[in-house]
Amino acid sequence: MDDYSLIENHGLIGDLQTAALVTTDATIDWFCCPRFDSPSVFGALLDRRKGGHFTVRPAAETYTTKQLYHPDTAILVTRFMTEAGAGEVVDFMPVTGTTTTDRHRLVRMLRCVRGSMTFEGEIAPRFDYGRKPHELHILEHGALFTSQDMDLAVHAVREPQDERLLNILSGDKDLRFTLTLRAGQQRGLVMESYPDGPPREVRLAEFEELFDDTVRFWRSWLNQSTYTGRWREAVERSAITLKLMTYAPTGALVAAPTTALPEQLGGERNWDYRFTWIRDASFSVYALLGLGFKEEAASFISWLHDRVKEEAGQGDGTGPLNIMYRVDGSSDMVEETLDHWEGYRGSAPVRIGNGAATQLQLDIYGEALDSIYFAHQHGMHLDTRGWKALHTLLDWLVDHWDQPGEGLWETRGGRKDFTYGRVMSWVAFDRAIRIAGDDGRPAARGRWAEARDEIYAQVLSRGWDPKKQAFVQHYGENVLDSSLLRMPTVGFITPDDPMWKSTLDAMDQELVSDSLVYRYNPEASPDGLRGSEGTFSLCTFMYVDALARAGRTDLARLVLEKMLTYANHLGLYSEEIGLTGQQLGNFPQAFTHLALIDAAITLDARLNGARGGGT
């Protein structure tokens, strides 16, 4: 299993409709096409022998590598150093725009920057998670892979009179090539899905134009950011990463571009995250608007409004909203396993689809309303139809908030009365009442206020453990849960309330390990799954936010600085951090990067206030 690249040894490139992972030695080992949630074309990340890959490396026996992003862009540069020379592989995907398309391009620019270098590579696609066969056709200007559902063209980058530096070698079903360059020379390949013709010769000028256009796009987009705080580099890299995980035609943000990366090596906590969670709404809208990205926030809010309109009043026992959707708003996510794949480093099962989609998670209504209200404060208002649908949703919640659910963490150990679900139901009613008051909307404000106040009283009486002096995960037990770090963020309790301070102290003792934060203790609160897990990076950043709000800014800053050391070499985070510091779970994870942005904004404001004599 040592020939699997570590999860953290990857960078992300994409075109705002799909994405690819590139290892530190320039192998593309994960690429789904034509969308984030489509079947994979390259999947060696989950099965090194059967998954498929696109490899480029020096022909030299020994070499060292370095990797970085071209400044302020999503263009990835992998550098190779050998005794004979130094070379680079520059990877990017030209941005596709907001119109849905099956045509996507992976551009791989190969450069020699010192001495000379011979690159060698192999393109070995495995269509539909390796379930569909394909044929390889070597043609004059490249190659064509054909399968039942997809064609992939490989265009050679050449000049008409050059010395044919690129040597394409035929194979049974995989393409091999070599490319010898001297200092200052660059050539490469462009791989294109669903091409409109045979492979063609791409001139170097066109190649460079694609690069320049992509640089301009990312820098122009990033220039919208209004953040000038202490952690600008980490925040802006997080913003670019979130943009890479946004499906431009709808504005939906996937939780991660990968599936089945394990939360524990050899464990079964391997889930498909290539979908859009309602829960991400609250985090993403706060983070995007906090950085000044109004267009992205508006697109996501529009997507959320559509889900409210189409589902309100049509729910069964799980409510009018699903907890997650595909990027186009559909909800077909039947969970299945790919038994022919061994999984990352042997961590089976490999799951596609997500069985948690039909769970009852009452917190999503608070998160949806919280984001809608925050957008409302920034001039993004519900139309009449949207308000009527929201009214129907709230009427449903009045009748159903007081019941057990599966909870924020999508446990599979049965429904329980999760305190966080109640808190967020309180948020839903509170925000709806505020919107109705601001706009003079017709509303059942009396019923909503009664439900809101009943929830508040219930959480204080049943969600509070007097022996532990803390709010607990669910009623009737004294298990702590870091999701409750959001209680002061959403305004359920003030950061200086003694009940909150003692809760934070209890979390310090039980959930925090050298600044890293666990979600909860699965041994104390069985979640229906075998094995353990690492600390949750999302929760660590929420801890920073909570500490800052509570006035513990010195500790908050130390925790944040420590957490930044756990990012990979490119500033990216997966879902969890293991005991040895390795990254675990799907990668990169949107929730983590959203929480990083929120924590940086909150802490920066508190530090500036303290320096200026404010509070």
Secondary structure as the mmCIF struct_conf table of DSSP 4:
data_model
#
loop_
_struct_conf.conf_type_id
_struct_conf.id
_struct_conf.beg_label_comp_id
_struct_conf.beg_label_asym_id
_struct_conf.beg_label_seq_id
_struct_conf.end_label_comp_id
_struct_conf.end_label_asym_id
_struct_conf.end_label_seq_id
TURN_TY1_P TURN_TY1_P1 ASP A 2 ASP A 3
BEND BEND1 TYR A 4 TYR A 4
HELX_LH_PP_P HELX_LH_PP_P1 SER A 5 LEU A 6
TURN_TY1_P TURN_TY1_P2 ILE A 7 GLU A 8
BEND BEND2 ASN A 9 ASN A 9
STRN STRN1 HIS A 10 GLY A 14
BEND BEND3 LEU A 16 GLN A 17
STRN STRN2 ALA A 19 THR A 23
TURN_TY1_P TURN_TY1_P3 THR A 24 ASP A 25
BEND BEND4 ALA A 26 ALA A 26
STRN STRN3 ILE A 28 CYS A 32
BEND BEND5 CYS A 33 ARG A 35
TURN_TY1_P TURN_TY1_P4 PHE A 36 ASP A 37
BEND BEND6 SER A 38 SER A 38
HELX_LH_PP_P HELX_LH_PP_P2 PRO A 39 PRO A 39
STRN STRN4 SER A 40 PHE A 42
TURN_TY1_P TURN_TY1_P5 ALA A 44 LEU A 46
TURN_TY1_P TURN_TY1_P6 ARG A 48 LYS A 50
BEND BEND7 GLY A 51 GLY A 51
STRN STRN5 HIS A 53 PRO A 58
BEND BEND8 ALA A 59 GLU A 61
STRN STRN6 THR A 64 TYR A 69
HELX_LH_PP_P HELX_LH_PP_P3 HIS A 70 HIS A 70
TURN_TY1_P TURN_TY1_P7 PRO A 71 ASP A 72
BEND BEND9 THR A 73 ALA A 74
STRN STRN7 LEU A 76 MET A 81
BEND BEND10 GLU A 83 ALA A 84
STRN STRN8 GLY A 85 PHE A 92
BEND BEND11 THR A 98 THR A 99
BEND BEND12 ASP A 102 ASP A 102
STRN STRN9 ARG A 105 ALA A 124
HELX_RH_AL_P HELX_RH_AL_P1 PHE A 127 GLY A 130
TURN_TY1_P TURN_TY1_P8 ARG A 131 ARG A 131
STRN STRN10 LYS A 132 LYS A 132
STRN STRN11 HIS A 134 LEU A 139
TURN_TY1_P TURN_TY1_P9 GLU A 140 HIS A 141
STRN STRN12 GLY A 142 SER A 147
BEND BEND13 GLN A 148 ASP A 149
STRN STRN13 ASP A 151 VAL A 157
TURN_TY1_P TURN_TY1_P10 PRO A 160 GLN A 161
BEND BEND14 ASP A 162 ASP A 162
STRN STRN14 LEU A 166 LEU A 169
BEND BEND15 ASP A 172 ASP A 174
STRN STRN15 LEU A 175 ARG A 182
TURN_TY1_P TURN_TY1_P11 ALA A 183 GLY A 184
STRN STRN16 GLN A 186 SER A 193
BEND BEND16 TYR A 194 TYR A 194
BEND BEND17 ASP A 196 PRO A 198
HELX_LH_PP_P HELX_LH_PP_P4 GLU A 201 GLU A 201
STRN STRN17 VAL A 202 VAL A 202
HELX_LH_PP_P HELX_LH_PP_P5 ARG A 203 ARG A 203
HELX_RH_AL_P HELX_RH_AL_P2 LEU A 204 LEU A 222
TURN_TY1_P TURN_TY1_P12 ASN A 223 GLN A 224
BEND BEND18 GLY A 229 GLY A 229
TURN_TY1_P TURN_TY1_P13 ARG A 230 TRP A 231
HELX_RH_AL_P HELX_RH_AL_P3 ARG A 232 LEU A 244
TURN_TY1_P TURN_TY1_P14 MET A 245 MET A 245
STRN STRN18 THR A 246 TYR A 247
TURN_TY1_P TURN_TY1_P15 ALA A 248 GLY A 251
STRN STRN19 ALA A 252 LEU A 253
BEND BEND19 ALA A 255 ALA A 255
BEND BEND20 PRO A 257 PRO A 257
STRN STRN20 THR A 259 THR A 259
BEND BEND21 GLU A 263 GLN A 264
TURN_TY1_P TURN_TY1_P16 LEU A 265 GLY A 266
BEND BEND22 GLY A 267 GLU A 268
STRN STRN21 ASP A 272 ASP A 272
BEND BEND23 PHE A 275 PHE A 275
STRN STRN22 THR A 276 TRP A 277
TURN_TY1_P TURN_TY1_P17 ILE A 278 ARG A 279
HELX_RH_AL_P HELX_RH_AL_P4 ASP A 280 LEU A 291
TURN_TY1_P TURN_TY1_P18 GLY A 292 GLY A 292
HELX_RH_AL_P HELX_RH_AL_P5 LYS A 294 GLU A 311
TURN_TY1_P TURN_TY1_P19 ALA A 312 GLY A 313
STRN STRN23 ASP A 316 ASP A 316
TURN_TY1_P TURN_TY1_P20 GLY A 317 THR A 318
STRN STRN24 GLY A 319 GLY A 319
BEND BEND24 PRO A 320 LEU A 321
BEND BEND25 ILE A 323 ILE A 323
STRN STRN25 MET A 324 TYR A 325
TURN_TY1_P TURN_TY1_P21 VAL A 327 ASP A 328
BEND BEND26 GLY A 329 GLY A 329
STRN STRN26 GLU A 336 THR A 337
TURN_TY1_P TURN_TY1_P22 ASP A 339 HIS A 340
BEND BEND27 TRP A 341 TRP A 341
HELX_RH_3T_P HELX_RH_3T_P1 TYR A 344 GLY A 346
STRN STRN27 ARG A 351 ILE A 352
BEND BEND28 GLY A 353 GLY A 353
HELX_RH_3T_P HELX_RH_3T_P2 GLY A 355 THR A 358
TURN_TY1_P TURN_TY1_P23 LEU A 362 LEU A 362
HELX_RH_AL_P HELX_RH_AL_P6 ASP A 363 GLN A 377
TURN_TY1_P TURN_TY1_P24 HIS A 378 GLY A 379
HELX_RH_AL_P HELX_RH_AL_P7 THR A 384 HIS A 400
BEND BEND29 TRP A 401 GLN A 403
STRN STRN28 GLY A 405 GLY A 405
TURN_TY1_P TURN_TY1_P25 GLY A 407 GLU A 410
BEND BEND30 ARG A 412 GLY A 413
STRN STRN29 LYS A 416 LYS A 416
STRN STRN30 PHE A 418 PHE A 418
HELX_RH_AL_P HELX_RH_AL_P8 THR A 419 ASP A 439
TURN_TY1_P TURN_TY1_P26 GLY A 440 GLY A 440
HELX_RH_AL_P HELX_RH_AL_P9 ARG A 445 ARG A 462
BEND BEND31 GLY A 463 GLY A 463
STRN STRN31 TRP A 464 ASP A 465
TURN_TY1_P TURN_TY1_P27 PRO A 466 GLN A 469
STRN STRN32 ALA A 470 PHE A 471
BEND BEND32 GLN A 473 GLN A 473
STRN STRN33 HIS A 474 HIS A 474
TURN_TY1_P TURN_TY1_P28 TYR A 475 GLY A 476
BEND BEND33 GLU A 477 GLU A 477
HELX_RH_3T_P HELX_RH_3T_P3 SER A 482 ARG A 486
TURN_TY1_P TURN_TY1_P29 MET A 487 GLY A 491
BEND BEND34 PHE A 492 ILE A 493
TURN_TY1_P TURN_TY1_P30 PRO A 495 ASP A 496
HELX_RH_AL_P HELX_RH_AL_P10 PRO A 498 GLU A 510
TURN_TY1_P TURN_TY1_P31 LEU A 511 LEU A 511
STRN STRN34 VAL A 512 SER A 513
TURN_TY1_P TURN_TY1_P32 ASP A 514 SER A 515
STRN STRN35 LEU A 516 VAL A 517
BEND BEND35 ARG A 519 ARG A 519
TURN_TY1_P TURN_TY1_P33 PRO A 522 ALA A 524
BEND BEND36 SER A 525 SER A 525
BEND BEND37 GLY A 528 GLY A 528
BEND BEND38 GLY A 531 GLY A 531
STRN STRN36 THR A 535 PHE A 536
HELX_RH_AL_P HELX_RH_AL_P11 SER A 537 ARG A 549
TURN_TY1_P TURN_TY1_P34 ALA A 550 GLY A 551
HELX_RH_AL_P HELX_RH_AL_P12 THR A 553 LEU A 564
TURN_TY1_P TURN_TY1_P35 THR A 565 TYR A 566
BEND BEND39 ALA A 567 ALA A 567
TURN_TY1_P TURN_TY1_P36 HIS A 569 LEU A 570
BEND BEND40 GLY A 571 GLY A 571
BEND BEND41 GLU A 575 GLU A 575
STRN STRN37 GLU A 576 ILE A 577
TURN_TY1_P TURN_TY1_P37 LEU A 579 THR A 580
BEND BEND42 GLY A 581 GLY A 581
STRN STRN38 GLN A 583 LEU A 584
BEND BEND43 GLY A 585 PRO A 588
HELX_RH_AL_P HELX_RH_AL_P13 ALA A 590 ARG A 611
TURN_TY1_P TURN_TY1_P38 GLY A 612 GLY A 613
#
